[in-house]
Amino acid sequence: MARAGVTKGEVQRARVALIKAGRHPSIDAIRIELGNTGSKATIFRHLKEIAADEGGAGLPQGSVSEEGVASENEK
């Protein structure tokens, strides 16, 4: 059975765990923290939503751009 996909809550928990461990919560680091599951586009979308919820503090600096994620998905 196919997985429903990573949730915003899972991305948030992985992000917080990385920050507490003193690591940068990049899209790739979050994906690894989640057990190598979830597309980069989905993780990026959840990070944008978290950033909006937190007033812009949720999106890691130097993360993959929307254009980069879109081109990644076209491969």
N, CA, C, O and CB atoms as a CASP TS submission, in Angstrom:
PFRMAT TS
TARGET T0000
AUTHOR 0000-0000-0000
METHOD Language model
MODEL 1
PARENT N/A
ATOM      1  N   MET     1       0.848  -1.172   0.000  1.00  0.00           N
ATOM      2  CA  MET     1       0.000   0.000   0.000  1.00  0.00           C
ATOM      3  C   MET     1       0.895   1.238   0.000  1.00  0.00           C
ATOM      4  O   MET     1       1.901   1.281   0.708  1.00  0.00           O
ATOM      5  CB  MET     1      -0.965  -0.004   1.223  1.00  0.00           C
ATOM      6  N   ALA     2       0.540   2.210  -0.769  1.00  0.00           N
ATOM      7  CA  ALA     2       1.320   3.445  -0.870  1.00  0.00           C
ATOM      8  C   ALA     2       1.130   4.302   0.378  1.00  0.00           C
ATOM      9  O   ALA     2       0.056   4.337   0.978  1.00  0.00           O
ATOM     10  CB  ALA     2       0.917   4.240  -2.128  1.00  0.00           C
ATOM     11  N   ARG     3       2.191   4.980   0.743  1.00  0.00           N
ATOM     12  CA  ARG     3       2.155   5.892   1.894  1.00  0.00           C
ATOM     13  C   ARG     3       1.428   7.172   1.475  1.00  0.00           C
ATOM     14  O   ARG     3       1.521   7.603   0.326  1.00  0.00           O
ATOM     15  CB  ARG     3       3.610   6.215   2.415  1.00  0.00           C
ATOM     16  N   ALA     4       0.715   7.762   2.410  1.00  0.00           N
ATOM     17  CA  ALA     4      -0.056   8.969   2.126  1.00  0.00           C
ATOM     18  C   ALA     4       0.837  10.179   1.892  1.00  0.00           C
ATOM     19  O   ALA     4       0.387  11.164   1.307  1.00  0.00           O
ATOM     20  CB  ALA     4      -1.011   9.253   3.264  1.00  0.00           C
ATOM     21  N   GLY     5       2.079  10.132   2.328  1.00  0.00           N
ATOM     22  CA  GLY     5       2.980  11.268   2.187  1.00  0.00           C
ATOM     23  C   GLY     5       3.314  11.859   3.541  1.00  0.00           C
ATOM     24  O   GLY     5       2.617  11.622   4.527  1.00  0.00           O
ATOM     25  N   VAL     6       4.381  12.626   3.577  1.00  0.00           N
ATOM     26  CA  VAL     6       4.780  13.233   4.847  1.00  0.00           C
ATOM     27  C   VAL     6       3.849  14.391   5.168  1.00  0.00           C
ATOM     28  O   VAL     6       3.385  15.109   4.283  1.00  0.00           O
ATOM     29  CB  VAL     6       6.253  13.715   4.796  1.00  0.00           C
ATOM     30  N   THR     7       3.593  14.549   6.441  1.00  0.00           N
ATOM     31  CA  THR     7       2.698  15.613   6.884  1.00  0.00           C
ATOM     32  C   THR     7       3.508  16.822   7.336  1.00  0.00           C
ATOM     33  O   THR     7       4.713  16.734   7.575  1.00  0.00           O
ATOM     34  CB  THR     7       1.782  15.120   8.023  1.00  0.00           C
ATOM     35  N   LYS     8       2.833  17.920   7.445  1.00  0.00           N
ATOM     36  CA  LYS     8       3.455  19.154   7.937  1.00  0.00           C
ATOM     37  C   LYS     8       3.981  18.937   9.355  1.00  0.00           C
ATOM     38  O   LYS     8       5.054  19.433   9.698  1.00  0.00           O
ATOM     39  CB  LYS     8       2.443  20.337   7.906  1.00  0.00           C
ATOM     40  N   GLY     9       3.247  18.212  10.168  1.00  0.00           N
ATOM     41  CA  GLY     9       3.671  17.924  11.535  1.00  0.00           C
ATOM     42  C   GLY     9       4.951  17.110  11.584  1.00  0.00           C
ATOM     43  O   GLY     9       5.816  17.365  12.423  1.00  0.00           O
ATOM     44  N   GLU    10       5.084  16.129  10.691  1.00  0.00           N
ATOM     45  CA  GLU    10       6.307  15.327  10.636  1.00  0.00           C
ATOM     46  C   GLU    10       7.499  16.184  10.233  1.00  0.00           C
ATOM     47  O   GLU    10       8.586  16.049  10.794  1.00  0.00           O
ATOM     48  CB  GLU    10       6.141  14.158   9.656  1.00  0.00           C
ATOM     49  N   VAL    11       7.293  17.066   9.257  1.00  0.00           N
ATOM     50  CA  VAL    11       8.357  17.963   8.817  1.00  0.00           C
ATOM     51  C   VAL    11       8.739  18.900   9.954  1.00  0.00           C
ATOM     52  O   VAL    11       9.924  19.144  10.180  1.00  0.00           O
ATOM     53  CB  VAL    11       7.920  18.769   7.571  1.00  0.00           C
ATOM     54  N   GLN    12       7.756  19.424  10.670  1.00  0.00           N
ATOM     55  CA  GLN    12       8.025  20.328  11.795  1.00  0.00           C
ATOM     56  C   GLN    12       8.820  19.610  12.879  1.00  0.00           C
ATOM     57  O   GLN    12       9.786  20.166  13.402  1.00  0.00           O
ATOM     58  CB  GLN    12       6.705  20.879  12.379  1.00  0.00           C
ATOM     59  N   ARG    13       8.426  18.376  13.226  1.00  0.00           N
ATOM     60  CA  ARG    13       9.143  17.629  14.267  1.00  0.00           C
ATOM     61  C   ARG    13      10.585  17.348  13.841  1.00  0.00           C
ATOM     62  O   ARG    13      11.503  17.470  14.652  1.00  0.00           O
ATOM     63  CB  ARG    13       8.414  16.303  14.576  1.00  0.00           C
ATOM     64  N   ALA    14      10.788  16.974  12.580  1.00  0.00           N
ATOM     65  CA  ALA    14      12.140  16.714  12.078  1.00  0.00           C
ATOM     66  C   ALA    14      12.964  17.995  12.103  1.00  0.00           C
ATOM     67  O   ALA    14      14.140  17.968  12.467  1.00  0.00           O
ATOM     68  CB  ALA    14      12.092  16.135  10.646  1.00  0.00           C
ATOM     69  N   ARG    15      12.364  19.106  11.722  1.00  0.00           N
ATOM     70  CA  ARG    15      13.044  20.408  11.721  1.00  0.00           C
ATOM     71  C   ARG    15      13.492  20.786  13.123  1.00  0.00           C
ATOM     72  O   ARG    15      14.633  21.203  13.323  1.00  0.00           O
ATOM     73  CB  ARG    15      12.124  21.499  11.152  1.00  0.00           C
ATOM     74  N   VAL    16      12.599  20.643  14.094  1.00  0.00           N
ATOM     75  CA  VAL    16      12.921  20.972  15.486  1.00  0.00           C
ATOM     76  C   VAL    16      14.026  20.056  16.009  1.00  0.00           C
ATOM     77  O   VAL    16      14.937  20.519  16.695  1.00  0.00           O
ATOM     78  CB  VAL    16      11.665  20.856  16.377  1.00  0.00           C
ATOM     79  N   ALA    17      13.955  18.761  15.692  1.00  0.00           N
ATOM     80  CA  ALA    17      14.980  17.812  16.141  1.00  0.00           C
ATOM     81  C   ALA    17      16.351  18.194  15.592  1.00  0.00           C
ATOM     82  O   ALA    17      17.348  18.124  16.310  1.00  0.00           O
ATOM     83  CB  ALA    17      14.617  16.379  15.706  1.00  0.00           C
ATOM     84  N   LEU    18      16.405  18.596  14.329  1.00  0.00           N
ATOM     85  CA  LEU    18      17.677  19.009  13.731  1.00  0.00           C
ATOM     86  C   LEU    18      18.218  20.269  14.397  1.00  0.00           C
ATOM     87  O   LEU    18      19.409  20.355  14.695  1.00  0.00           O
ATOM     88  CB  LEU    18      17.508  19.244  12.228  1.00  0.00           C
ATOM     89  N   ILE    19      17.354  21.235  14.628  1.00  0.00           N
ATOM     90  CA  ILE    19      17.773  22.488  15.266  1.00  0.00           C
ATOM     91  C   ILE    19      18.289  22.203  16.676  1.00  0.00           C
ATOM     92  O   ILE    19      19.318  22.747  17.078  1.00  0.00           O
ATOM     93  CB  ILE    19      16.597  23.507  15.312  1.00  0.00           C
ATOM     94  N   LYS    20      17.585  21.355  17.430  1.00  0.00           N
ATOM     95  CA  LYS    20      18.023  21.014  18.791  1.00  0.00           C
ATOM     96  C   LYS    20      19.363  20.303  18.781  1.00  0.00           C
ATOM     97  O   LYS    20      20.143  20.430  19.725  1.00  0.00           O
ATOM     98  CB  LYS    20      16.982  20.140  19.484  1.00  0.00           C
ATOM     99  N   ALA    21      19.638  19.546  17.707  1.00  0.00           N
ATOM    100  CA  ALA    21      20.913  18.830  17.584  1.00  0.00           C
ATOM    101  C   ALA    21      22.015  19.743  17.055  1.00  0.00           C
ATOM    102  O   ALA    21      23.157  19.314  16.888  1.00  0.00           O
ATOM    103  CB  ALA    21      20.755  17.616  16.663  1.00  0.00           C
ATOM    104  N   GLY    22      21.668  21.007  16.792  1.00  0.00           N
ATOM    105  CA  GLY    22      22.651  21.962  16.298  1.00  0.00           C
ATOM    106  C   GLY    22      22.956  21.819  14.821  1.00  0.00           C
ATOM    107  O   GLY    22      23.999  22.269  14.347  1.00  0.00           O
ATOM    108  N   ARG    23      22.044  21.189  14.093  1.00  0.00           N
ATOM    109  CA  ARG    23      22.225  20.985  12.654  1.00  0.00           C
ATOM    110  C   ARG    23      21.290  21.901  11.872  1.00  0.00           C
ATOM    111  O   ARG    23      20.223  22.282  12.353  1.00  0.00           O
ATOM    112  CB  ARG    23      21.974  19.507  12.274  1.00  0.00           C
ATOM    113  N   HIS    24      21.710  22.244  10.660  1.00  0.00           N
ATOM    114  CA  HIS    24      20.906  23.093   9.777  1.00  0.00           C
ATOM    115  C   HIS    24      19.741  22.273   9.208  1.00  0.00           C
ATOM    116  O   HIS    24      19.966  21.196   8.655  1.00  0.00           O
ATOM    117  CB  HIS    24      21.783  23.687   8.621  1.00  0.00           C
ATOM    118  N   PRO    25      18.514  22.757   9.333  1.00  0.00           N
ATOM    119  CA  PRO    25      17.356  21.992   8.854  1.00  0.00           C
ATOM    120  C   PRO    25      17.114  22.161   7.351  1.00  0.00           C
ATOM    121  O   PRO    25      16.082  22.690   6.939  1.00  0.00           O
ATOM    122  CB  PRO    25      16.112  22.413   9.616  1.00  0.00           C
ATOM    123  N   SER    26      18.059  21.713   6.548  1.00  0.00           N
ATOM    124  CA  SER    26      17.888  21.785   5.095  1.00  0.00           C
ATOM    125  C   SER    26      16.856  20.746   4.652  1.00  0.00           C
ATOM    126  O   SER    26      16.495  19.851   5.416  1.00  0.00           O
ATOM    127  CB  SER    26      19.247  21.558   4.361  1.00  0.00           C
ATOM    128  N   ILE    27      16.401  20.877   3.441  1.00  0.00           N
ATOM    129  CA  ILE    27      15.428  19.924   2.906  1.00  0.00           C
ATOM    130  C   ILE    27      16.005  18.514   2.932  1.00  0.00           C
ATOM    131  O   ILE    27      15.324  17.569   3.330  1.00  0.00           O
ATOM    132  CB  ILE    27      15.017  20.312   1.467  1.00  0.00           C
ATOM    133  N   ASP    28      17.261  18.369   2.508  1.00  0.00           N
ATOM    134  CA  ASP    28      17.885  17.042   2.497  1.00  0.00           C
ATOM    135  C   ASP    28      18.042  16.489   3.910  1.00  0.00           C
ATOM    136  O   ASP    28      17.800  15.303   4.134  1.00  0.00           O
ATOM    137  CB  ASP    28      19.251  17.102   1.806  1.00  0.00           C
ATOM    138  N   ALA    29      18.445  17.333   4.875  1.00  0.00           N
ATOM    139  CA  ALA    29      18.612  16.879   6.255  1.00  0.00           C
ATOM    140  C   ALA    29      17.265  16.464   6.847  1.00  0.00           C
ATOM    141  O   ALA    29      17.185  15.473   7.572  1.00  0.00           O
ATOM    142  CB  ALA    29      19.259  17.985   7.116  1.00  0.00           C
ATOM    143  N   ILE    30      16.220  17.209   6.544  1.00  0.00           N
ATOM    144  CA  ILE    30      14.881  16.853   7.031  1.00  0.00           C
ATOM    145  C   ILE    30      14.445  15.535   6.416  1.00  0.00           C
ATOM    146  O   ILE    30      13.881  14.682   7.101  1.00  0.00           O
ATOM    147  CB  ILE    30      13.855  17.967   6.703  1.00  0.00           C
ATOM    148  N   ARG    31      14.703  15.365   5.129  1.00  0.00           N
ATOM    149  CA  ARG    31      14.317  14.114   4.459  1.00  0.00           C
ATOM    150  C   ARG    31      15.030  12.924   5.096  1.00  0.00           C
ATOM    151  O   ARG    31      14.414  11.880   5.312  1.00  0.00           O
ATOM    152  CB  ARG    31      14.643  14.181   2.947  1.00  0.00           C
ATOM    153  N   ILE    32      16.308  13.068   5.396  1.00  0.00           N
ATOM    154  CA  ILE    32      17.058  11.999   6.063  1.00  0.00           C
ATOM    155  C   ILE    32      16.490  11.742   7.453  1.00  0.00           C
ATOM    156  O   ILE    32      16.322  10.590   7.853  1.00  0.00           O
ATOM    157  CB  ILE    32      18.557  12.360   6.156  1.00  0.00           C
ATOM    158  N   GLU    33      16.196  12.803   8.185  1.00  0.00           N
ATOM    159  CA  GLU    33      15.615  12.680   9.531  1.00  0.00           C
ATOM    160  C   GLU    33      14.279  11.929   9.480  1.00  0.00           C
ATOM    161  O   GLU    33      13.917  11.231  10.427  1.00  0.00           O
ATOM    162  CB  GLU    33      15.415  14.080  10.164  1.00  0.00           C
ATOM    163  N   LEU    34      13.556  12.077   8.378  1.00  0.00           N
ATOM    164  CA  LEU    34      12.264  11.397   8.206  1.00  0.00           C
ATOM    165  C   LEU    34      12.420   9.952   7.738  1.00  0.00           C
ATOM    166  O   LEU    34      11.427   9.253   7.537  1.00  0.00           O
ATOM    167  CB  LEU    34      11.405  12.161   7.212  1.00  0.00           C
ATOM    168  N   GLY    35      13.659   9.505   7.565  1.00  0.00           N
ATOM    169  CA  GLY    35      13.884   8.130   7.108  1.00  0.00           C
ATOM    170  C   GLY    35      13.925   8.015   5.600  1.00  0.00           C
ATOM    171  O   GLY    35      13.502   7.004   5.037  1.00  0.00           O
ATOM    172  N   ASN    36      14.438   9.058   4.934  1.00  0.00           N
ATOM    173  CA  ASN    36      14.532   9.103   3.468  1.00  0.00           C
ATOM    174  C   ASN    36      13.183   8.910   2.791  1.00  0.00           C
ATOM    175  O   ASN    36      13.065   8.192   1.799  1.00  0.00           O
ATOM    176  CB  ASN    36      15.498   8.044   2.975  1.00  0.00           C
ATOM    177  N   THR    37      12.192   9.549   3.335  1.00  0.00           N
ATOM    178  CA  THR    37      10.863   9.493   2.748  1.00  0.00           C
ATOM    179  C   THR    37      10.369  10.912   2.485  1.00  0.00           C
ATOM    180  O   THR    37      10.831  11.867   3.108  1.00  0.00           O
ATOM    181  CB  THR    37       9.882   8.730   3.672  1.00  0.00           C
ATOM    182  N   GLY    38       9.446  11.034   1.575  1.00  0.00           N
ATOM    183  CA  GLY    38       8.884  12.335   1.216  1.00  0.00           C
ATOM    184  C   GLY    38       9.655  12.980   0.087  1.00  0.00           C
ATOM    185  O   GLY    38      10.883  12.902   0.035  1.00  0.00           O
ATOM    186  N   SER    39       8.938  13.612  -0.811  1.00  0.00           N
ATOM    187  CA  SER    39       9.602  14.302  -1.912  1.00  0.00           C
ATOM    188  C   SER    39      10.131  15.641  -1.422  1.00  0.00           C
ATOM    189  O   SER    39       9.616  16.213  -0.462  1.00  0.00           O
ATOM    190  CB  SER    39       8.636  14.499  -3.108  1.00  0.00           C
ATOM    191  N   LYS    40      11.161  16.128  -2.090  1.00  0.00           N
ATOM    192  CA  LYS    40      11.718  17.422  -1.738  1.00  0.00           C
ATOM    193  C   LYS    40      10.681  18.522  -1.934  1.00  0.00           C
ATOM    194  O   LYS    40      10.647  19.492  -1.175  1.00  0.00           O
ATOM    195  CB  LYS    40      12.969  17.711  -2.570  1.00  0.00           C
ATOM    196  N   ALA    41       9.844  18.373  -2.942  1.00  0.00           N
ATOM    197  CA  ALA    41       8.804  19.374  -3.197  1.00  0.00           C
ATOM    198  C   ALA    41       7.802  19.431  -2.042  1.00  0.00           C
ATOM    199  O   ALA    41       7.390  20.515  -1.628  1.00  0.00           O
ATOM    200  CB  ALA    41       8.072  19.062  -4.515  1.00  0.00           C
ATOM    201  N   THR    42       7.415  18.272  -1.526  1.00  0.00           N
ATOM    202  CA  THR    42       6.465  18.237  -0.411  1.00  0.00           C
ATOM    203  C   THR    42       7.088  18.832   0.842  1.00  0.00           C
ATOM    204  O   THR    42       6.453  19.619   1.545  1.00  0.00           O
ATOM    205  CB  THR    42       6.000  16.797  -0.139  1.00  0.00           C
ATOM    206  N   ILE    43       8.338  18.453   1.124  1.00  0.00           N
ATOM    207  CA  ILE    43       9.024  18.993   2.297  1.00  0.00           C
ATOM    208  C   ILE    43       9.161  20.501   2.160  1.00  0.00           C
ATOM    209  O   ILE    43       8.922  21.234   3.120  1.00  0.00           O
ATOM    210  CB  ILE    43      10.413  18.335   2.477  1.00  0.00           C
ATOM    211  N   PHE    44       9.545  20.975   0.975  1.00  0.00           N
ATOM    212  CA  PHE    44       9.682  22.412   0.734  1.00  0.00           C
ATOM    213  C   PHE    44       8.350  23.134   0.962  1.00  0.00           C
ATOM    214  O   PHE    44       8.311  24.192   1.590  1.00  0.00           O
ATOM    215  CB  PHE    44      10.188  22.668  -0.700  1.00  0.00           C
ATOM    216  N   ARG    45       7.261  22.555   0.447  1.00  0.00           N
ATOM    217  CA  ARG    45       5.937  23.168   0.615  1.00  0.00           C
ATOM    218  C   ARG    45       5.577  23.271   2.105  1.00  0.00           C
ATOM    219  O   ARG    45       5.070  24.298   2.557  1.00  0.00           O
ATOM    220  CB  ARG    45       4.857  22.347  -0.143  1.00  0.00           C
ATOM    221  N   HIS    46       5.843  22.203   2.857  1.00  0.00           N
ATOM    222  CA  HIS    46       5.554  22.239   4.292  1.00  0.00           C
ATOM    223  C   HIS    46       6.432  23.266   5.002  1.00  0.00           C
ATOM    224  O   HIS    46       5.958  23.960   5.901  1.00  0.00           O
ATOM    225  CB  HIS    46       5.758  20.850   4.915  1.00  0.00           C
ATOM    226  N   LEU    47       7.700  23.373   4.614  1.00  0.00           N
ATOM    227  CA  LEU    47       8.582  24.376   5.221  1.00  0.00           C
ATOM    228  C   LEU    47       8.082  25.786   4.951  1.00  0.00           C
ATOM    229  O   LEU    47       8.154  26.650   5.824  1.00  0.00           O
ATOM    230  CB  LEU    47      10.010  24.220   4.695  1.00  0.00           C
ATOM    231  N   LYS    48       7.571  26.026   3.735  1.00  0.00           N
ATOM    232  CA  LYS    48       7.004  27.345   3.420  1.00  0.00           C
ATOM    233  C   LYS    48       5.799  27.635   4.307  1.00  0.00           C
ATOM    234  O   LYS    48       5.644  28.756   4.792  1.00  0.00           O
ATOM    235  CB  LYS    48       6.598  27.423   1.932  1.00  0.00           C
ATOM    236  N   GLU    49       4.943  26.635   4.523  1.00  0.00           N
ATOM    237  CA  GLU    49       3.778  26.810   5.383  1.00  0.00           C
ATOM    238  C   GLU    49       4.206  27.066   6.822  1.00  0.00           C
ATOM    239  O   GLU    49       3.623  27.912   7.499  1.00  0.00           O
ATOM    240  CB  GLU    49       2.866  25.578   5.311  1.00  0.00           C
ATOM    241  N   ILE    50       5.217  26.346   7.295  1.00  0.00           N
ATOM    242  CA  ILE    50       5.732  26.540   8.650  1.00  0.00           C
ATOM    243  C   ILE    50       6.301  27.952   8.778  1.00  0.00           C
ATOM    244  O   ILE    50       6.088  28.624   9.787  1.00  0.00           O
ATOM    245  CB  ILE    50       6.817  25.476   8.992  1.00  0.00           C
ATOM    246  N   ALA    51       7.023  28.396   7.756  1.00  0.00           N
ATOM    247  CA  ALA    51       7.594  29.747   7.765  1.00  0.00           C
ATOM    248  C   ALA    51       6.481  30.793   7.854  1.00  0.00           C
ATOM    249  O   ALA    51       6.597  31.765   8.600  1.00  0.00           O
ATOM    250  CB  ALA    51       8.456  29.984   6.497  1.00  0.00           C
ATOM    251  N   ALA    52       5.412  30.592   7.098  1.00  0.00           N
ATOM    252  CA  ALA    52       4.290  31.528   7.132  1.00  0.00           C
ATOM    253  C   ALA    52       3.639  31.532   8.514  1.00  0.00           C
ATOM    254  O   ALA    52       3.275  32.588   9.032  1.00  0.00           O
ATOM    255  CB  ALA    52       3.252  31.167   6.051  1.00  0.00           C
ATOM    256  N   ASP    53       3.494  30.346   9.107  1.00  0.00           N
ATOM    257  CA  ASP    53       2.898  30.235  10.441  1.00  0.00           C
ATOM    258  C   ASP    53       3.753  30.930  11.493  1.00  0.00           C
ATOM    259  O   ASP    53       3.229  31.497  12.453  1.00  0.00           O
ATOM    260  CB  ASP    53       2.707  28.766  10.817  1.00  0.00           C
ATOM    261  N   GLU    54       5.072  30.885  11.309  1.00  0.00           N
ATOM    262  CA  GLU    54       6.006  31.438  12.289  1.00  0.00           C
ATOM    263  C   GLU    54       6.494  32.834  11.920  1.00  0.00           C
ATOM    264  O   GLU    54       7.417  33.355  12.546  1.00  0.00           O
ATOM    265  CB  GLU    54       7.188  30.518  12.444  1.00  0.00           C
ATOM    266  N   GLY    55       5.899  33.423  10.937  1.00  0.00           N
ATOM    267  CA  GLY    55       6.298  34.769  10.539  1.00  0.00           C
ATOM    268  C   GLY    55       7.579  34.815   9.741  1.00  0.00           C
ATOM    269  O   GLY    55       8.319  35.797   9.813  1.00  0.00           O
ATOM    270  N   GLY    56       7.855  33.764   8.975  1.00  0.00           N
ATOM    271  CA  GLY    56       9.021  33.758   8.093  1.00  0.00           C
ATOM    272  C   GLY    56      10.241  33.077   8.657  1.00  0.00           C
ATOM    273  O   GLY    56      11.281  33.073   7.998  1.00  0.00           O
ATOM    274  N   ALA    57      10.172  32.499   9.844  1.00  0.00           N
ATOM    275  CA  ALA    57      11.355  31.897  10.469  1.00  0.00           C
ATOM    276  C   ALA    57      11.529  30.415  10.144  1.00  0.00           C
ATOM    277  O   ALA    57      12.522  29.821  10.563  1.00  0.00           O
ATOM    278  CB  ALA    57      11.280  32.068  11.959  1.00  0.00           C
ATOM    279  N   GLY    58      10.604  29.800   9.415  1.00  0.00           N
ATOM    280  CA  GLY    58      10.668  28.355   9.234  1.00  0.00           C
ATOM    281  C   GLY    58      11.452  27.858   8.041  1.00  0.00           C
ATOM    282  O   GLY    58      11.848  26.692   8.026  1.00  0.00           O
ATOM    283  N   LEU    59      11.693  28.685   7.045  1.00  0.00           N
ATOM    284  CA  LEU    59      12.377  28.238   5.846  1.00  0.00           C
ATOM    285  C   LEU    59      13.873  28.399   6.022  1.00  0.00           C
ATOM    286  O   LEU    59      14.353  29.509   6.253  1.00  0.00           O
ATOM    287  CB  LEU    59      11.890  29.012   4.616  1.00  0.00           C
ATOM    288  N   PRO    60      14.627  27.296   5.915  1.00  0.00           N
ATOM    289  CA  PRO    60      16.064  27.399   6.124  1.00  0.00           C
ATOM    290  C   PRO    60      16.734  28.268   5.068  1.00  0.00           C
ATOM    291  O   PRO    60      16.377  28.212   3.892  1.00  0.00           O
ATOM    292  CB  PRO    60      16.687  26.021   6.126  1.00  0.00           C
ATOM    293  N   GLN    61      17.704  29.068   5.489  1.00  0.00           N
ATOM    294  CA  GLN    61      18.482  29.879   4.549  1.00  0.00           C
ATOM    295  C   GLN    61      19.283  28.943   3.662  1.00  0.00           C
ATOM    296  O   GLN    61      19.816  27.938   4.132  1.00  0.00           O
ATOM    297  CB  GLN    61      19.422  30.882   5.298  1.00  0.00           C
ATOM    298  N   GLY    62      19.369  29.268   2.385  1.00  0.00           N
ATOM    299  CA  GLY    62      20.151  28.455   1.466  1.00  0.00           C
ATOM    300  C   GLY    62      19.475  27.156   1.085  1.00  0.00           C
ATOM    301  O   GLY    62      20.131  26.247   0.577  1.00  0.00           O
ATOM    302  N   SER    63      18.174  27.048   1.319  1.00  0.00           N
ATOM    303  CA  SER    63      17.477  25.825   0.944  1.00  0.00           C
ATOM    304  C   SER    63      17.216  25.828  -0.552  1.00  0.00           C
ATOM    305  O   SER    63      17.442  26.824  -1.238  1.00  0.00           O
ATOM    306  CB  SER    63      16.156  25.679   1.726  1.00  0.00           C
ATOM    307  N   VAL    64      16.745  24.719  -1.033  1.00  0.00           N
ATOM    308  CA  VAL    64      16.461  24.577  -2.455  1.00  0.00           C
ATOM    309  C   VAL    64      15.377  25.564  -2.852  1.00  0.00           C
ATOM    310  O   VAL    64      14.377  25.703  -2.147  1.00  0.00           O
ATOM    311  CB  VAL    64      16.034  23.131  -2.794  1.00  0.00           C
ATOM    312  N   SER    65      15.560  26.246  -3.964  1.00  0.00           N
ATOM    313  CA  SER    65      14.559  27.195  -4.438  1.00  0.00           C
ATOM    314  C   SER    65      13.366  26.460  -5.029  1.00  0.00           C
ATOM    315  O   SER    65      13.442  25.272  -5.342  1.00  0.00           O
ATOM    316  CB  SER    65      15.166  28.147  -5.476  1.00  0.00           C
ATOM    317  N   GLU    66      12.272  27.182  -5.175  1.00  0.00           N
ATOM    318  CA  GLU    66      11.087  26.578  -5.790  1.00  0.00           C
ATOM    319  C   GLU    66      11.403  26.102  -7.200  1.00  0.00           C
ATOM    320  O   GLU    66      10.946  25.038  -7.617  1.00  0.00           O
ATOM    321  CB  GLU    66       9.918  27.579  -5.817  1.00  0.00           C
ATOM    322  N   GLU    67      12.179  26.883  -7.929  1.00  0.00           N
ATOM    323  CA  GLU    67      12.536  26.497  -9.306  1.00  0.00           C
ATOM    324  C   GLU    67      13.367  25.221  -9.293  1.00  0.00           C
ATOM    325  O   GLU    67      13.193  24.351 -10.147  1.00  0.00           O
ATOM    326  CB  GLU    67      13.316  27.638 -10.017  1.00  0.00           C
ATOM    327  N   GLY    68      14.263  25.113  -8.330  1.00  0.00           N
ATOM    328  CA  GLY    68      15.095  23.907  -8.226  1.00  0.00           C
ATOM    329  C   GLY    68      14.269  22.687  -7.916  1.00  0.00           C
ATOM    330  O   GLY    68      14.512  21.614  -8.468  1.00  0.00           O
ATOM    331  N   VAL    69      13.290  22.833  -7.035  1.00  0.00           N
ATOM    332  CA  VAL    69      12.414  21.720  -6.697  1.00  0.00           C
ATOM    333  C   VAL    69      11.580  21.348  -7.911  1.00  0.00           C
ATOM    334  O   VAL    69      11.392  20.166  -8.197  1.00  0.00           O
ATOM    335  CB  VAL    69      11.505  22.074  -5.497  1.00  0.00           C
ATOM    336  N   ALA    70      11.077  22.347  -8.629  1.00  0.00           N
ATOM    337  CA  ALA    70      10.262  22.058  -9.817  1.00  0.00           C
ATOM    338  C   ALA    70      11.078  21.321 -10.857  1.00  0.00           C
ATOM    339  O   ALA    70      10.586  20.365 -11.455  1.00  0.00           O
ATOM    340  CB  ALA    70       9.692  23.352 -10.417  1.00  0.00           C
ATOM    341  N   SER    71      12.315  21.740 -11.090  1.00  0.00           N
ATOM    342  CA  SER    71      13.139  21.050 -12.082  1.00  0.00           C
ATOM    343  C   SER    71      13.515  19.662 -11.610  1.00  0.00           C
ATOM    344  O   SER    71      13.651  18.755 -12.432  1.00  0.00           O
ATOM    345  CB  SER    71      14.396  21.854 -12.385  1.00  0.00           C
ATOM    346  N   GLU    72      13.689  19.464 -10.304  1.00  0.00           N
ATOM    347  CA  GLU    72      13.980  18.156  -9.739  1.00  0.00           C
ATOM    348  C   GLU    72      12.830  17.206 -10.003  1.00  0.00           C
ATOM    349  O   GLU    72      13.052  16.034 -10.305  1.00  0.00           O
ATOM    350  CB  GLU    72      14.254  18.260  -8.237  1.00  0.00           C
ATOM    351  N   ASN    73      11.594  17.698  -9.894  1.00  0.00           N
ATOM    352  CA  ASN    73      10.426  16.856 -10.087  1.00  0.00           C
ATOM    353  C   ASN    73      10.195  16.510 -11.555  1.00  0.00           C
ATOM    354  O   ASN    73       9.498  15.542 -11.859  1.00  0.00           O
ATOM    355  CB  ASN    73       9.206  17.539  -9.524  1.00  0.00           C
ATOM    356  N   GLU    74      10.771  17.287 -12.464  1.00  0.00           N
ATOM    357  CA  GLU    74      10.580  17.034 -13.882  1.00  0.00           C
ATOM    358  C   GLU    74      11.508  15.948 -14.409  1.00  0.00           C
ATOM    359  O   GLU    74      11.326  15.462 -15.525  1.00  0.00           O
ATOM    360  CB  GLU    74      10.790  18.303 -14.661  1.00  0.00           C
ATOM    361  N   LYS    75      12.500  15.567 -13.613  1.00  0.00           N
ATOM    362  CA  LYS    75      13.472  14.545 -14.039  1.00  0.00           C
ATOM    363  C   LYS    75      12.850  13.190 -14.130  1.00  0.00           C
ATOM    364  O   LYS    75      13.528  12.221 -14.473  1.00  0.00           O
ATOM    365  CB  LYS    75      14.643  14.490 -13.093  1.00  0.00           C
TER
END
